[in-house]
Amino acid sequence: MKNLLRQLGPGLLFAGAAIGVSHLVQSTRAGADYGLGLLWALVLIHLIKYPFFQFGPRYAAATGTSLLEGYLKLGKPLLVLYFIINLLTMFTIQTAVTIVTAGIATYIFGMDWSITTWSLIVTACCAAILLVGRYSFLDKLMKVIVITLTISTLAAVLIAGFEPHQPVSFEQIIPKDTIGIAFLIAFMGWMPAPLDISIWHSLWSLEKAKEGKITRKSAVFDFNIGFLGTIIVGACFISLGALIMNNSGESFSASGGAFAKQLIDMYTSSLGNWAFYIIGLAALTTMFSTTLTTLDASPRAMNKTLELLTGKTQKRGYAAWMLVLISGTVCILFFLTSEMGRLVEIATILSFLTAPFFAIANFFAMNSEDVAEDDRPSTALKIASWVGIVLLIAFGIWYLSTL
C-alpha cells in the first residue's frame, strides 16, 4: 500500500480538482431533478473526455515537458488563446469553489461569520499550504483528502440505500426543454472537469518527476486511478440526490451557503443526525480539495505560459500569479457577489464551448514529432479521440442552436 500511494500523485490531484462543484452541486441536482436518469450523461462525457485528459500526464512522461510547450510548438497563437481563455475564467472558477467551500464550513462549524469572512479564511489556509508546503506537501495532503472524501461519500450512499425512500427508476432521460438542456450542458461542461485541467495535470506530473523518473505506464496508471475516482464519486452524488431529494419538491438556492445548508439538512432529516457528520465531511473535503488544487494550478499554468511567451524565467512568478488570483477572487467576493450566478454560468458555458479547442490541441500535441513513436496513442485511442472531438463539436452546436 505504501508503494502504491508513493506512485500516486498527479492523478489524485486531478481527482481533487475535478471532484468539486460538478459533483457536489451539479451531480446532486441531477439526481434530485432526474433521479438516475442522467447516469448516461455522466458515463458518456467521461468516455468522450478520457483520451484528452490522459494526454496531459502522457505527454509529460514522453517529452519531459508540459502540454504548454506542446501548444507553443503547434503555434504561438494557440498558447496566446489559452492564456486569454484562462484569464477570462480563472477568477470566476476560484471564487465559485471558494464560496461553496466557505458555505459548507460556515454551516458545519456553526460560527456566525459571514460567507465573505469564511471565504477569506479558506483562501488564506490554501495559500499557506501551497506557499509553505509546496508541491511535495500538496501531493501528500491530497492523498489523505481524496481517500477521505471517497470513503465518506461511499458510506453515505450505502447507508442511504438501506433507508426507506421512494422507488428509484433507472430509466435514462434526455431533457428536451430549454431549462433542461441548459442544465445538461452545464452538467457535462464541468463533468468531471473542464478539459484545460489536462494542462494542470501535465505540470503536476513534471513536479512529481523531480522525485523520480515517470514512465508512460506509471503516468497512465496514476491518471486512471484518479479518473476512475471521479466517475465513482460522480455516480455516488447522483445516487444520493436520487435517493434523498428526488420528488421532494425542494427548490435549491443559488447561494453557496444556503445550498450547503439545504443539502446537509435534507440528508440529516431523511437519514438521521449521523448523516450531518458523514455528508458534512464528504462535502467539505470535496470542495476544499478543489479550492486548494485550483489555487495551485491556475497560477502554475499562467506563470509557465507567460514564461514561454516571453522567453524569460520568472523566479517568483508562481507566487505573483497566486497573488493576482487571490486579489481577483477577493474583488469578486466584495463587489460582484450578486452577479456570481451569472459569472459561473458564463464560465461553465465557456468551458463547454472551448472543450473542442483543448481536445484538438491535446490530440495534435500528443501525435507530434516531439513524441516518440512508441509513446504516441494507439490506433484505438486515436479513433476514440476523433469520435470525442466530433461529439464535443456536435454538443456545442446543439447548445448554440437552443439559444
C-alpha angles and dihedrals in degrees: 000000000000091000091048093050090047090056093050121079124109090042091059091045087054089051091047091052094043098045101074136082091356090059107029097039109019098037093045090050090047089056093044094050102033106019108218090334096111098051086104090061091049093052095040097052091048090053092046095050097038099093094047094049090047091053090067099068091028093058091047091052093047099045107020088235135091128257087257089070087048091054091049091053089051089055138307093243088062091058091045090053091051090050091053094046092049092047090053095051111028097080094049093045092049092048093047096052092042093053093050091048090048091049092054092046091049092056098039097049093039096219113148096230125132121262088246092055091049090047090055091049092050091048092048092050092050093046091050092050092051100041095044103032098033122192097320093060092042089053093053095041094050091056089060094043097047093046090048095049092046095050094044092048093048090048091052092051094047093050093043089053091061094049121093111266141146117285111275118221122218091203109131118231134205109199113231103180123086095249092048093049091048090052092048091052092049090046094051094038093065098028113138087345142304111291093243087077085080086073091052089050092054090051092049089049090057090051089050089050089064087071092053141323118299121212130201090252095051093043093051092044091051091048093048091055092053093042092051088051091057091054093048095047092044091053089047094055092046088051092049091050091048096046098044109022109027111114090002092124090227117144115209125230121238089220114100094221095045092045092052091051092047092048097051094039093054092052091046094049092047101040105023138258092299088070090066091071099040096043091040091053092046092048096045096047090044094056098034090055090053094047091049097047095044091050088055100040104046095054090042092052096042093049093050092046092052091047091053093046095048099032090229128117115231111209094194097025095115093055091043093053090046088055089050091050093047091047092051091047092051091049091054090046093054103034110020105035091115089058094047095108092053093045092051090048091052092047091048094049091045090052090052097046093046093050093095089053093056092040093054093042092050092047095052093043090052092049097044126115090257089073117074115244093246092053096051120101120277121250090260092052091048091053090047089050094053092046089050093050092050092048093047090052091046092051090050092051090046091054094047090050090059095056 
